[in-house]
Amino acid sequence: MEWGGLPERFILFLQNTSIMTLDDLMDLVLHRDPLPPLIPRGVWQDELIAEIEGVAAPALVMAGLHLWNDDIDRCHGIAQAHATPEGNYWHAILHRREPDYSNSKYWYRHLGEHPIFPRLRESYPEWEPLAFVDWCQEVARGGMKKPRNWLEKVQARELELLLKFVTKTALPGSVSREGGS
């Protein structure tokens, strides 16, 4: 079985365990190397699909885990079924990554301002959701208004903050997953 890209401790864990805990999955995706690409070519780790599906977690947490695993289709199925700000936010990100930029902008407009936006702007002051979609589209077309590696770092921060927010709001006693950085 191929486990390329996973840290050795997770390879050993996956080889000896059938189901990971939510904490294990969050630790794995939040520390994945390489960062999620702007446009995934496929699922990052096929082995994680069953792990995510088997974890005891609210649906929107699972949507975020699937998106971190570059599993656009599974994330979409969950996000589409949840007409909440967080479901709309996952929807906006997944369409940006498909790439379906106009649909992504639709969902960002539908979302409006989200509580994680100020935290994202603390790290990246120039970040605005619609401008970020434009920058990703420009890079996909070969332009370089913003470097791809910078965009991937910003995207990873956005995914991290939203996953932690969804986890904290869905599982209020969740201290270790809330993190702050």
C-alpha positions as CSV (number, residue, x, y, z in Angstrom):
1,M,0.0,0.0,0.0
2,E,1.4,3.4,-1.0
3,W,1.5,6.0,1.8
4,G,3.6,8.7,0.1
5,G,3.6,12.1,1.7
6,L,2.4,11.0,5.1
7,P,4.6,11.4,8.2
8,E,6.1,8.1,9.5
9,R,4.0,8.2,12.7
10,F,0.8,8.3,10.7
11,I,1.9,5.5,8.4
12,L,2.5,3.3,11.4
13,F,-0.8,4.4,12.9
14,L,-2.7,3.6,9.7
15,Q,-1.1,0.3,9.3
16,N,-2.0,-0.8,12.8
17,T,-5.4,0.8,13.3
18,S,-8.6,0.7,11.4
19,I,-10.1,4.0,12.5
20,M,-8.4,7.2,13.5
21,T,-9.8,9.6,16.0
22,L,-11.0,13.1,15.1
23,D,-7.9,14.5,16.9
24,D,-5.6,12.3,14.8
25,L,-7.3,13.3,11.6
26,M,-7.2,17.0,12.4
27,D,-3.5,16.7,13.4
28,L,-2.8,14.9,10.1
29,V,-4.5,17.3,7.8
30,L,-3.5,20.5,9.6
31,H,0.2,19.4,9.2
32,R,0.0,17.9,5.8
33,D,3.0,18.2,3.5
34,P,2.6,19.4,0.8
35,L,0.0,22.0,1.4
36,P,-3.3,21.5,-0.4
37,P,-2.9,22.7,-4.0
38,L,-5.1,25.5,-5.4
39,I,-6.6,23.0,-7.9
40,P,-6.3,19.4,-6.8
41,R,-5.6,16.7,-9.4
42,G,-7.3,14.1,-7.2
43,V,-7.7,13.0,-3.7
44,W,-4.6,13.5,-1.6
45,Q,-4.7,10.2,0.3
46,D,-7.3,7.7,-0.8
47,E,-6.8,5.8,2.5
48,L,-8.1,8.7,4.5
49,I,-11.5,8.6,2.9
50,A,-12.6,5.7,5.0
51,E,-11.0,7.2,8.1
52,I,-12.9,10.4,7.6
53,E,-16.2,8.6,6.9
54,G,-15.6,6.5,10.0
55,V,-14.9,9.2,12.5
56,A,-17.5,10.3,15.0
57,A,-17.8,14.0,13.9
58,P,-20.5,16.4,12.8
59,A,-21.1,16.6,9.1
60,L,-19.5,20.0,8.5
61,V,-16.3,18.9,10.3
62,M,-16.2,15.9,8.0
63,A,-16.7,18.3,5.0
64,G,-13.6,20.2,6.1
65,L,-11.6,17.0,6.5
66,H,-12.6,15.9,3.1
67,L,-11.6,19.2,1.6
68,W,-8.2,19.1,3.3
69,N,-7.9,15.6,1.7
70,D,-8.6,17.3,-1.7
71,D,-11.9,15.3,-1.9
72,I,-14.0,17.9,-3.6
73,D,-16.9,15.6,-4.4
74,R,-17.4,14.3,-0.8
75,C,-17.1,17.8,0.6
76,H,-19.6,19.1,-1.9
77,G,-22.2,16.4,-1.0
78,I,-22.0,17.5,2.6
79,A,-21.8,21.3,2.0
80,Q,-24.7,21.2,-0.4
81,A,-26.9,19.6,2.3
82,H,-26.1,22.3,4.9
83,A,-27.5,25.7,4.1
84,T,-25.6,27.4,7.0
85,P,-22.8,30.0,6.9
86,E,-20.2,27.2,7.3
87,G,-21.8,25.0,4.7
88,N,-21.8,28.0,2.4
89,Y,-18.2,28.7,3.2
90,W,-17.1,25.1,2.4
91,H,-19.1,25.5,-0.8
92,A,-17.3,28.6,-1.8
93,I,-13.8,27.1,-1.2
94,L,-14.5,23.8,-2.9
95,H,-15.8,25.6,-6.0
96,R,-12.7,27.8,-6.0
97,R,-10.6,24.7,-6.0
98,E,-12.6,22.8,-8.7
99,P,-12.0,25.4,-10.3
100,D,-15.4,27.0,-10.9
101,Y,-14.5,30.6,-10.0
102,S,-17.9,32.3,-10.7
103,N,-19.7,29.7,-8.6
104,S,-17.1,30.2,-5.8
105,K,-17.8,34.0,-5.9
106,Y,-21.5,33.3,-5.8
107,W,-21.1,31.3,-2.5
108,Y,-18.8,33.9,-1.0
109,R,-21.4,36.6,-1.8
110,H,-24.1,34.4,-0.3
111,L,-21.9,33.9,2.8
112,G,-21.2,37.5,3.5
113,E,-18.8,38.3,6.3
114,H,-17.7,35.3,8.4
115,P,-16.3,35.3,11.9
116,I,-13.0,33.9,10.7
117,F,-12.3,36.7,8.2
118,P,-10.7,39.0,10.8
119,R,-8.4,36.2,12.0
120,L,-7.4,35.5,8.4
121,R,-6.8,39.2,7.7
122,E,-4.5,39.3,10.8
123,S,-2.1,37.0,9.0
124,Y,-2.9,38.3,5.4
125,P,-4.1,41.9,5.6
126,E,-4.8,42.2,1.8
127,W,-7.0,39.1,1.8
128,E,-10.5,39.6,0.7
129,P,-12.6,36.6,-0.5
130,L,-13.5,37.7,-4.0
131,A,-10.0,39.1,-4.7
132,F,-8.5,35.9,-3.5
133,V,-10.7,34.0,-6.0
134,D,-9.4,36.3,-8.7
135,W,-5.8,35.8,-7.7
136,C,-6.3,32.0,-7.8
137,Q,-7.9,32.2,-11.3
138,E,-5.1,34.4,-12.5
139,V,-2.4,31.9,-11.4
140,A,-4.4,29.1,-13.0
141,R,-4.3,31.0,-16.3
142,G,-0.5,31.5,-16.0
143,G,-0.5,35.0,-14.4
144,M,1.5,35.9,-11.3
145,K,-0.2,38.8,-9.5
146,K,0.3,36.7,-6.4
147,P,2.8,33.8,-6.2
148,R,1.2,30.3,-6.2
149,N,3.1,29.3,-3.0
150,W,1.8,32.4,-1.2
151,L,-1.8,31.6,-2.4
152,E,-1.4,28.0,-1.1
153,K,-0.3,29.3,2.3
154,V,-3.2,31.6,2.5
155,Q,-5.6,28.9,1.4
156,A,-4.2,26.5,4.1
157,R,-4.7,29.2,6.7
158,E,-8.3,29.7,5.6
159,L,-9.0,26.0,5.6
160,E,-7.4,25.7,9.1
161,L,-9.3,28.5,10.6
162,L,-12.6,27.3,9.2
163,L,-12.1,23.7,10.3
164,K,-11.2,24.8,13.8
165,F,-14.2,27.2,13.9
166,V,-16.6,24.5,12.7
167,T,-15.1,22.0,15.2
168,K,-15.3,24.4,18.1
169,T,-18.9,25.4,17.3
170,A,-20.0,21.8,16.7
171,L,-18.1,20.4,19.7
172,P,-18.2,23.2,22.3
173,G,-15.8,21.4,24.8
174,S,-13.2,21.1,22.1
175,V,-10.1,22.8,23.5
176,S,-7.2,21.0,21.8
177,R,-8.7,21.5,18.3
178,E,-9.6,25.2,18.7
179,G,-6.0,26.2,18.7
180,G,-5.4,29.8,17.7
181,S,-2.5,30.1,15.4
